[in-house]
Amino acid sequence: MASELDLEPQDARGPLADLTLVELDLRATLAILPRMAVDLLVPLKLGVVRAVRVLGPGGGETSPARSSVAGFGDSELSLRLRAAQDMSFTLDVRVGLTIPWGGSVRDPAELQAKGLTEEVLPFALGRGATEVVLGVQARRLLSPGVALVGFGYARTPLTRTALGVHNGGRVSGGLGVELASEQLRAGLIPALYHEGPDRWLDGVIVAGTGRTDLAITGSLTLFASAPWPLELSLTLPLTLAVSAGAPHSGAATLAVVLSHAF
């Protein structure tokens, strides 16, 4: 949930929203070789808006709003390779692309220049441009039931959005510990997350983008060895730095994951 900011319009331009976002991720993995698989992610999103503030020409005022939008977010299609594996260590690497089904926001300066007065969508369901995805995940078994886990993830845009926005890159990485028994698995992973600010065609920052967070994720998996394991996780972000127009604090994320192998 993002809250409104007291910022000068020249610092950033675009819509800020007080909203709640619910996301349902559909994931599928197809093994094509003993150490190679194709991963597909299709997110479905629902956003409920309570207030909107548009920074930029003629903007800066906050107004109540009760609206919602639902649809597809950006999908990810990637190839994953098990680069190393032995009794105590595994290393996976993956590379892929995003499919920009989620769209992007309109530039308030463009709307004003054209004399348009329709309401600007206060947030987008996706990034609006094709991006390259790179990832790495490692797991080292320290002792029976205790493992060290780490990951790295990066996204960088290949193109501008259809509305001319140049997306900033995103990178994250973390290292933590995992405890496991036959039916339970618990993990704690602190991670750093950084996103560069998105920019309009004239170089002005898109409001609400650009931040660096320390995110701590705790997870608990029930029925870990059952056909349908259930994972619960909570991520709490601590904002370390923001660009102009970005929310002062990130949103806590509660996730529920149900998986099955055919």
C-alpha positions as CSV (number, residue, x, y, z in Angstrom):
1,M,0.0,0.0,0.0
2,A,1.5,3.3,-1.0
3,S,0.7,6.6,0.7
4,E,0.6,10.2,-0.8
5,L,3.8,12.3,-0.7
6,D,4.5,16.0,-0.2
7,L,6.7,16.6,-3.2
8,E,7.4,19.4,-5.6
9,P,5.9,18.8,-9.1
10,Q,9.3,19.5,-10.8
11,D,10.8,16.5,-8.9
12,A,8.6,13.9,-10.5
13,R,5.5,13.7,-12.7
14,G,2.8,11.1,-12.8
15,P,0.1,9.5,-10.6
16,L,0.5,8.4,-7.1
17,A,-2.2,6.2,-5.5
18,D,-3.3,4.9,-2.1
19,L,-4.2,1.4,-3.1
20,T,-4.3,-2.2,-2.2
21,L,-3.0,-4.7,-4.8
22,V,-3.9,-8.4,-4.8
23,E,-2.0,-10.7,-7.2
24,L,-2.6,-14.3,-8.1
25,D,0.5,-15.8,-9.8
26,L,0.0,-18.9,-12.0
27,R,3.4,-20.7,-12.5
28,A,4.2,-23.7,-14.6
29,T,7.5,-25.6,-15.1
30,L,8.2,-28.0,-17.9
31,A,11.3,-30.2,-17.7
32,I,12.8,-30.6,-21.1
33,L,16.1,-32.2,-20.1
34,P,17.4,-33.7,-16.9
35,R,19.0,-30.4,-15.9
36,M,17.0,-27.9,-18.0
37,A,13.4,-26.6,-17.7
38,V,11.1,-23.9,-19.0
39,D,9.4,-21.6,-16.5
40,L,6.3,-19.6,-17.2
41,L,4.8,-17.0,-14.8
42,V,1.3,-15.4,-15.5
43,P,0.2,-12.9,-12.9
44,L,-3.4,-11.9,-12.4
45,K,-3.8,-8.5,-10.6
46,L,-6.6,-6.6,-8.8
47,G,-6.0,-3.1,-7.6
48,V,-8.4,-1.1,-5.4
49,V,-7.8,2.6,-5.3
50,R,-8.8,4.9,-2.4
51,A,-7.1,8.2,-3.2
52,V,-5.1,9.6,-6.2
53,R,-2.6,12.4,-6.4
54,V,-1.2,13.5,-9.8
55,L,2.1,15.3,-9.8
56,G,2.9,17.6,-12.7
57,P,1.3,20.4,-14.7
58,G,-2.0,21.4,-13.0
59,G,-1.6,18.5,-10.5
60,G,-0.4,18.1,-6.9
61,E,-3.8,17.9,-5.3
62,T,-5.0,14.7,-3.6
63,S,-8.6,13.6,-4.2
64,P,-10.6,10.7,-2.8
65,A,-11.2,7.9,-5.3
66,R,-13.0,4.6,-5.2
67,S,-12.1,2.6,-8.3
68,S,-10.6,-0.7,-9.2
69,V,-8.8,-2.3,-12.1
70,A,-8.1,-6.0,-12.8
71,G,-6.2,-7.9,-15.5
72,F,-3.0,-9.6,-16.5
73,G,0.3,-8.3,-15.3
74,D,3.6,-8.9,-17.2
75,S,4.3,-12.6,-17.8
76,E,7.8,-14.1,-17.6
77,L,9.0,-16.9,-19.8
78,S,12.5,-18.2,-18.9
79,L,14.9,-21.1,-19.4
80,R,16.4,-22.5,-16.3
81,L,19.5,-24.6,-16.1
82,R,20.9,-26.7,-13.2
83,A,24.5,-25.6,-13.5
84,A,25.8,-27.5,-10.5
85,Q,24.5,-30.3,-8.4
86,D,26.0,-32.7,-5.8
87,M,24.9,-34.2,-2.5
88,S,25.1,-30.9,-0.6
89,F,25.0,-28.1,-3.2
90,T,22.8,-27.0,-6.1
91,L,23.1,-24.0,-8.4
92,D,20.4,-22.9,-10.9
93,V,20.7,-20.1,-13.4
94,R,18.0,-18.8,-15.7
95,V,17.5,-16.3,-18.5
96,G,14.2,-15.1,-20.0
97,L,12.0,-12.3,-21.2
98,T,8.9,-10.6,-19.9
99,I,5.7,-10.3,-22.0
100,P,4.3,-6.8,-21.3
101,W,0.6,-7.5,-21.0
102,G,0.2,-5.1,-18.0
103,G,0.4,-1.8,-19.9
104,S,1.8,1.5,-18.5
105,V,0.5,4.8,-17.3
106,R,-0.2,8.0,-19.3
107,D,2.0,11.1,-19.0
108,P,0.0,13.9,-17.4
109,A,2.0,16.5,-19.4
110,E,1.0,14.8,-22.6
111,L,-2.7,14.8,-21.6
112,Q,-2.6,18.4,-20.6
113,A,-0.9,19.4,-23.9
114,K,-3.6,17.7,-25.8
115,G,-6.4,19.3,-23.7
116,L,-7.5,15.9,-22.4
117,T,-9.3,15.8,-19.1
118,E,-10.0,12.1,-18.6
119,E,-8.8,10.5,-15.4
120,V,-5.3,9.1,-15.5
121,L,-5.0,5.5,-14.4
122,P,-3.3,5.8,-11.1
123,F,-1.2,2.7,-11.5
124,A,-0.3,0.1,-14.1
125,L,-0.7,-3.6,-13.9
126,G,2.7,-4.1,-15.6
127,R,5.8,-2.4,-16.8
128,G,4.7,-1.9,-20.4
129,A,7.9,-3.0,-22.1
130,T,9.8,-6.2,-22.9
131,E,12.6,-6.8,-20.4
132,V,15.4,-9.3,-20.0
133,V,15.3,-11.4,-16.9
134,L,18.4,-12.9,-15.3
135,G,18.4,-15.1,-12.2
136,V,20.5,-17.3,-10.0
137,Q,19.6,-19.5,-7.0
138,A,21.9,-21.5,-4.8
139,R,21.4,-23.9,-1.9
140,R,24.2,-25.4,0.4
141,L,23.3,-28.1,2.8
142,L,25.2,-27.4,6.1
143,S,23.8,-30.3,8.1
144,P,20.7,-32.5,8.0
145,G,17.8,-30.2,8.0
146,V,19.8,-27.0,7.8
147,A,20.7,-25.2,4.6
148,L,22.1,-21.9,3.4
149,V,20.1,-20.4,0.5
150,G,20.8,-17.4,-1.7
151,F,19.4,-15.8,-4.8
152,G,20.1,-13.0,-7.3
153,Y,17.6,-11.5,-9.8
154,A,17.8,-8.7,-12.3
155,R,15.5,-7.1,-15.0
156,T,16.6,-4.6,-17.6
157,P,14.4,-3.1,-20.4
158,L,15.0,-3.9,-24.0
159,T,12.5,-1.2,-25.3
160,R,10.6,1.9,-24.2
161,T,7.0,1.4,-23.4
162,A,4.3,2.2,-26.0
163,L,3.8,5.6,-24.2
164,G,7.5,6.5,-24.3
165,V,8.5,5.6,-20.7
166,H,12.1,4.3,-20.2
167,N,11.9,1.8,-17.4
168,G,14.6,1.7,-14.8
169,G,16.4,-1.6,-14.2
170,R,15.7,-3.8,-11.1
171,V,18.1,-5.9,-9.2
172,S,17.8,-7.9,-5.9
173,G,19.8,-10.4,-4.0
174,G,19.6,-12.2,-0.7
175,L,21.2,-14.8,1.6
176,G,19.5,-16.7,4.3
177,V,18.9,-19.9,6.2
178,E,16.4,-22.7,5.7
179,L,15.3,-25.3,8.4
180,A,13.5,-28.4,7.2
181,S,11.9,-31.6,8.6
182,E,9.8,-34.2,6.8
183,Q,6.6,-32.1,6.8
184,L,7.7,-28.6,7.7
185,R,10.2,-26.1,6.2
186,A,10.9,-22.7,7.5
187,G,13.2,-20.0,6.0
188,L,14.4,-16.5,6.8
189,I,16.1,-14.5,4.0
190,P,17.2,-10.8,4.2
191,A,17.7,-9.3,0.8
192,L,18.6,-6.0,-0.9
193,Y,16.3,-4.6,-3.6
194,H,17.0,-1.7,-5.9
195,E,15.0,-0.2,-8.8
196,G,16.1,2.6,-10.9
197,P,13.6,5.4,-11.6
198,D,11.4,5.2,-14.7
199,R,11.5,8.3,-16.8
200,W,9.3,10.1,-19.3
201,L,10.5,11.1,-22.7
202,D,11.8,14.5,-21.4
203,G,13.8,12.8,-18.6
204,V,11.5,13.6,-15.7
205,I,11.1,10.8,-13.2
206,V,7.8,8.9,-13.2
207,A,6.3,9.5,-9.8
208,G,6.4,6.5,-7.4
209,T,9.4,4.8,-9.0
210,G,13.0,4.4,-7.9
211,R,13.9,3.0,-4.5
212,T,16.3,0.9,-2.5
213,D,14.9,-1.4,0.2
214,L,16.1,-4.0,2.7
215,A,13.5,-6.7,2.5
216,I,13.2,-9.5,5.1
217,T,11.2,-12.6,4.1
218,G,10.0,-15.2,6.5
219,S,8.4,-18.4,5.1
220,L,6.8,-21.5,6.4
221,T,5.9,-24.6,4.2
222,L,3.4,-27.1,5.5
223,F,3.1,-30.6,4.2
224,A,6.5,-30.2,2.6
225,S,6.6,-33.8,1.3
226,A,2.9,-34.1,0.4
227,P,1.6,-33.9,-3.2
228,W,0.2,-30.4,-2.5
229,P,2.7,-28.5,-0.2
230,L,1.4,-25.1,1.1
231,E,3.8,-22.2,1.6
232,L,3.1,-19.0,3.6
233,S,5.5,-16.1,3.5
234,L,5.6,-12.5,4.7
235,T,8.0,-9.9,3.3
236,L,8.6,-6.7,5.3
237,P,10.6,-3.9,3.5
238,L,12.7,-1.2,5.1
239,T,13.3,1.7,2.7
240,L,16.9,2.8,2.6
241,A,16.7,5.4,-0.3
242,V,14.0,6.8,-2.6
243,S,14.0,8.8,-5.8
244,A,11.7,11.9,-6.2
245,G,8.1,10.8,-6.1
246,A,8.7,7.4,-4.7
247,P,6.6,6.3,-1.6
248,H,8.5,6.7,1.7
249,S,8.0,3.0,2.5
250,G,7.5,-0.1,0.5
251,A,4.4,-2.3,1.0
252,A,4.4,-5.4,3.1
253,T,3.7,-8.6,1.1
254,L,1.8,-11.6,2.3
255,A,2.0,-14.6,-0.1
256,V,0.3,-18.0,-0.1
257,V,1.7,-20.6,-2.5
258,L,0.1,-24.0,-3.4
259,S,2.1,-26.2,-5.7
260,H,1.8,-29.7,-7.3
261,A,4.2,-31.8,-9.4
262,F,2.5,-33.9,-12.1
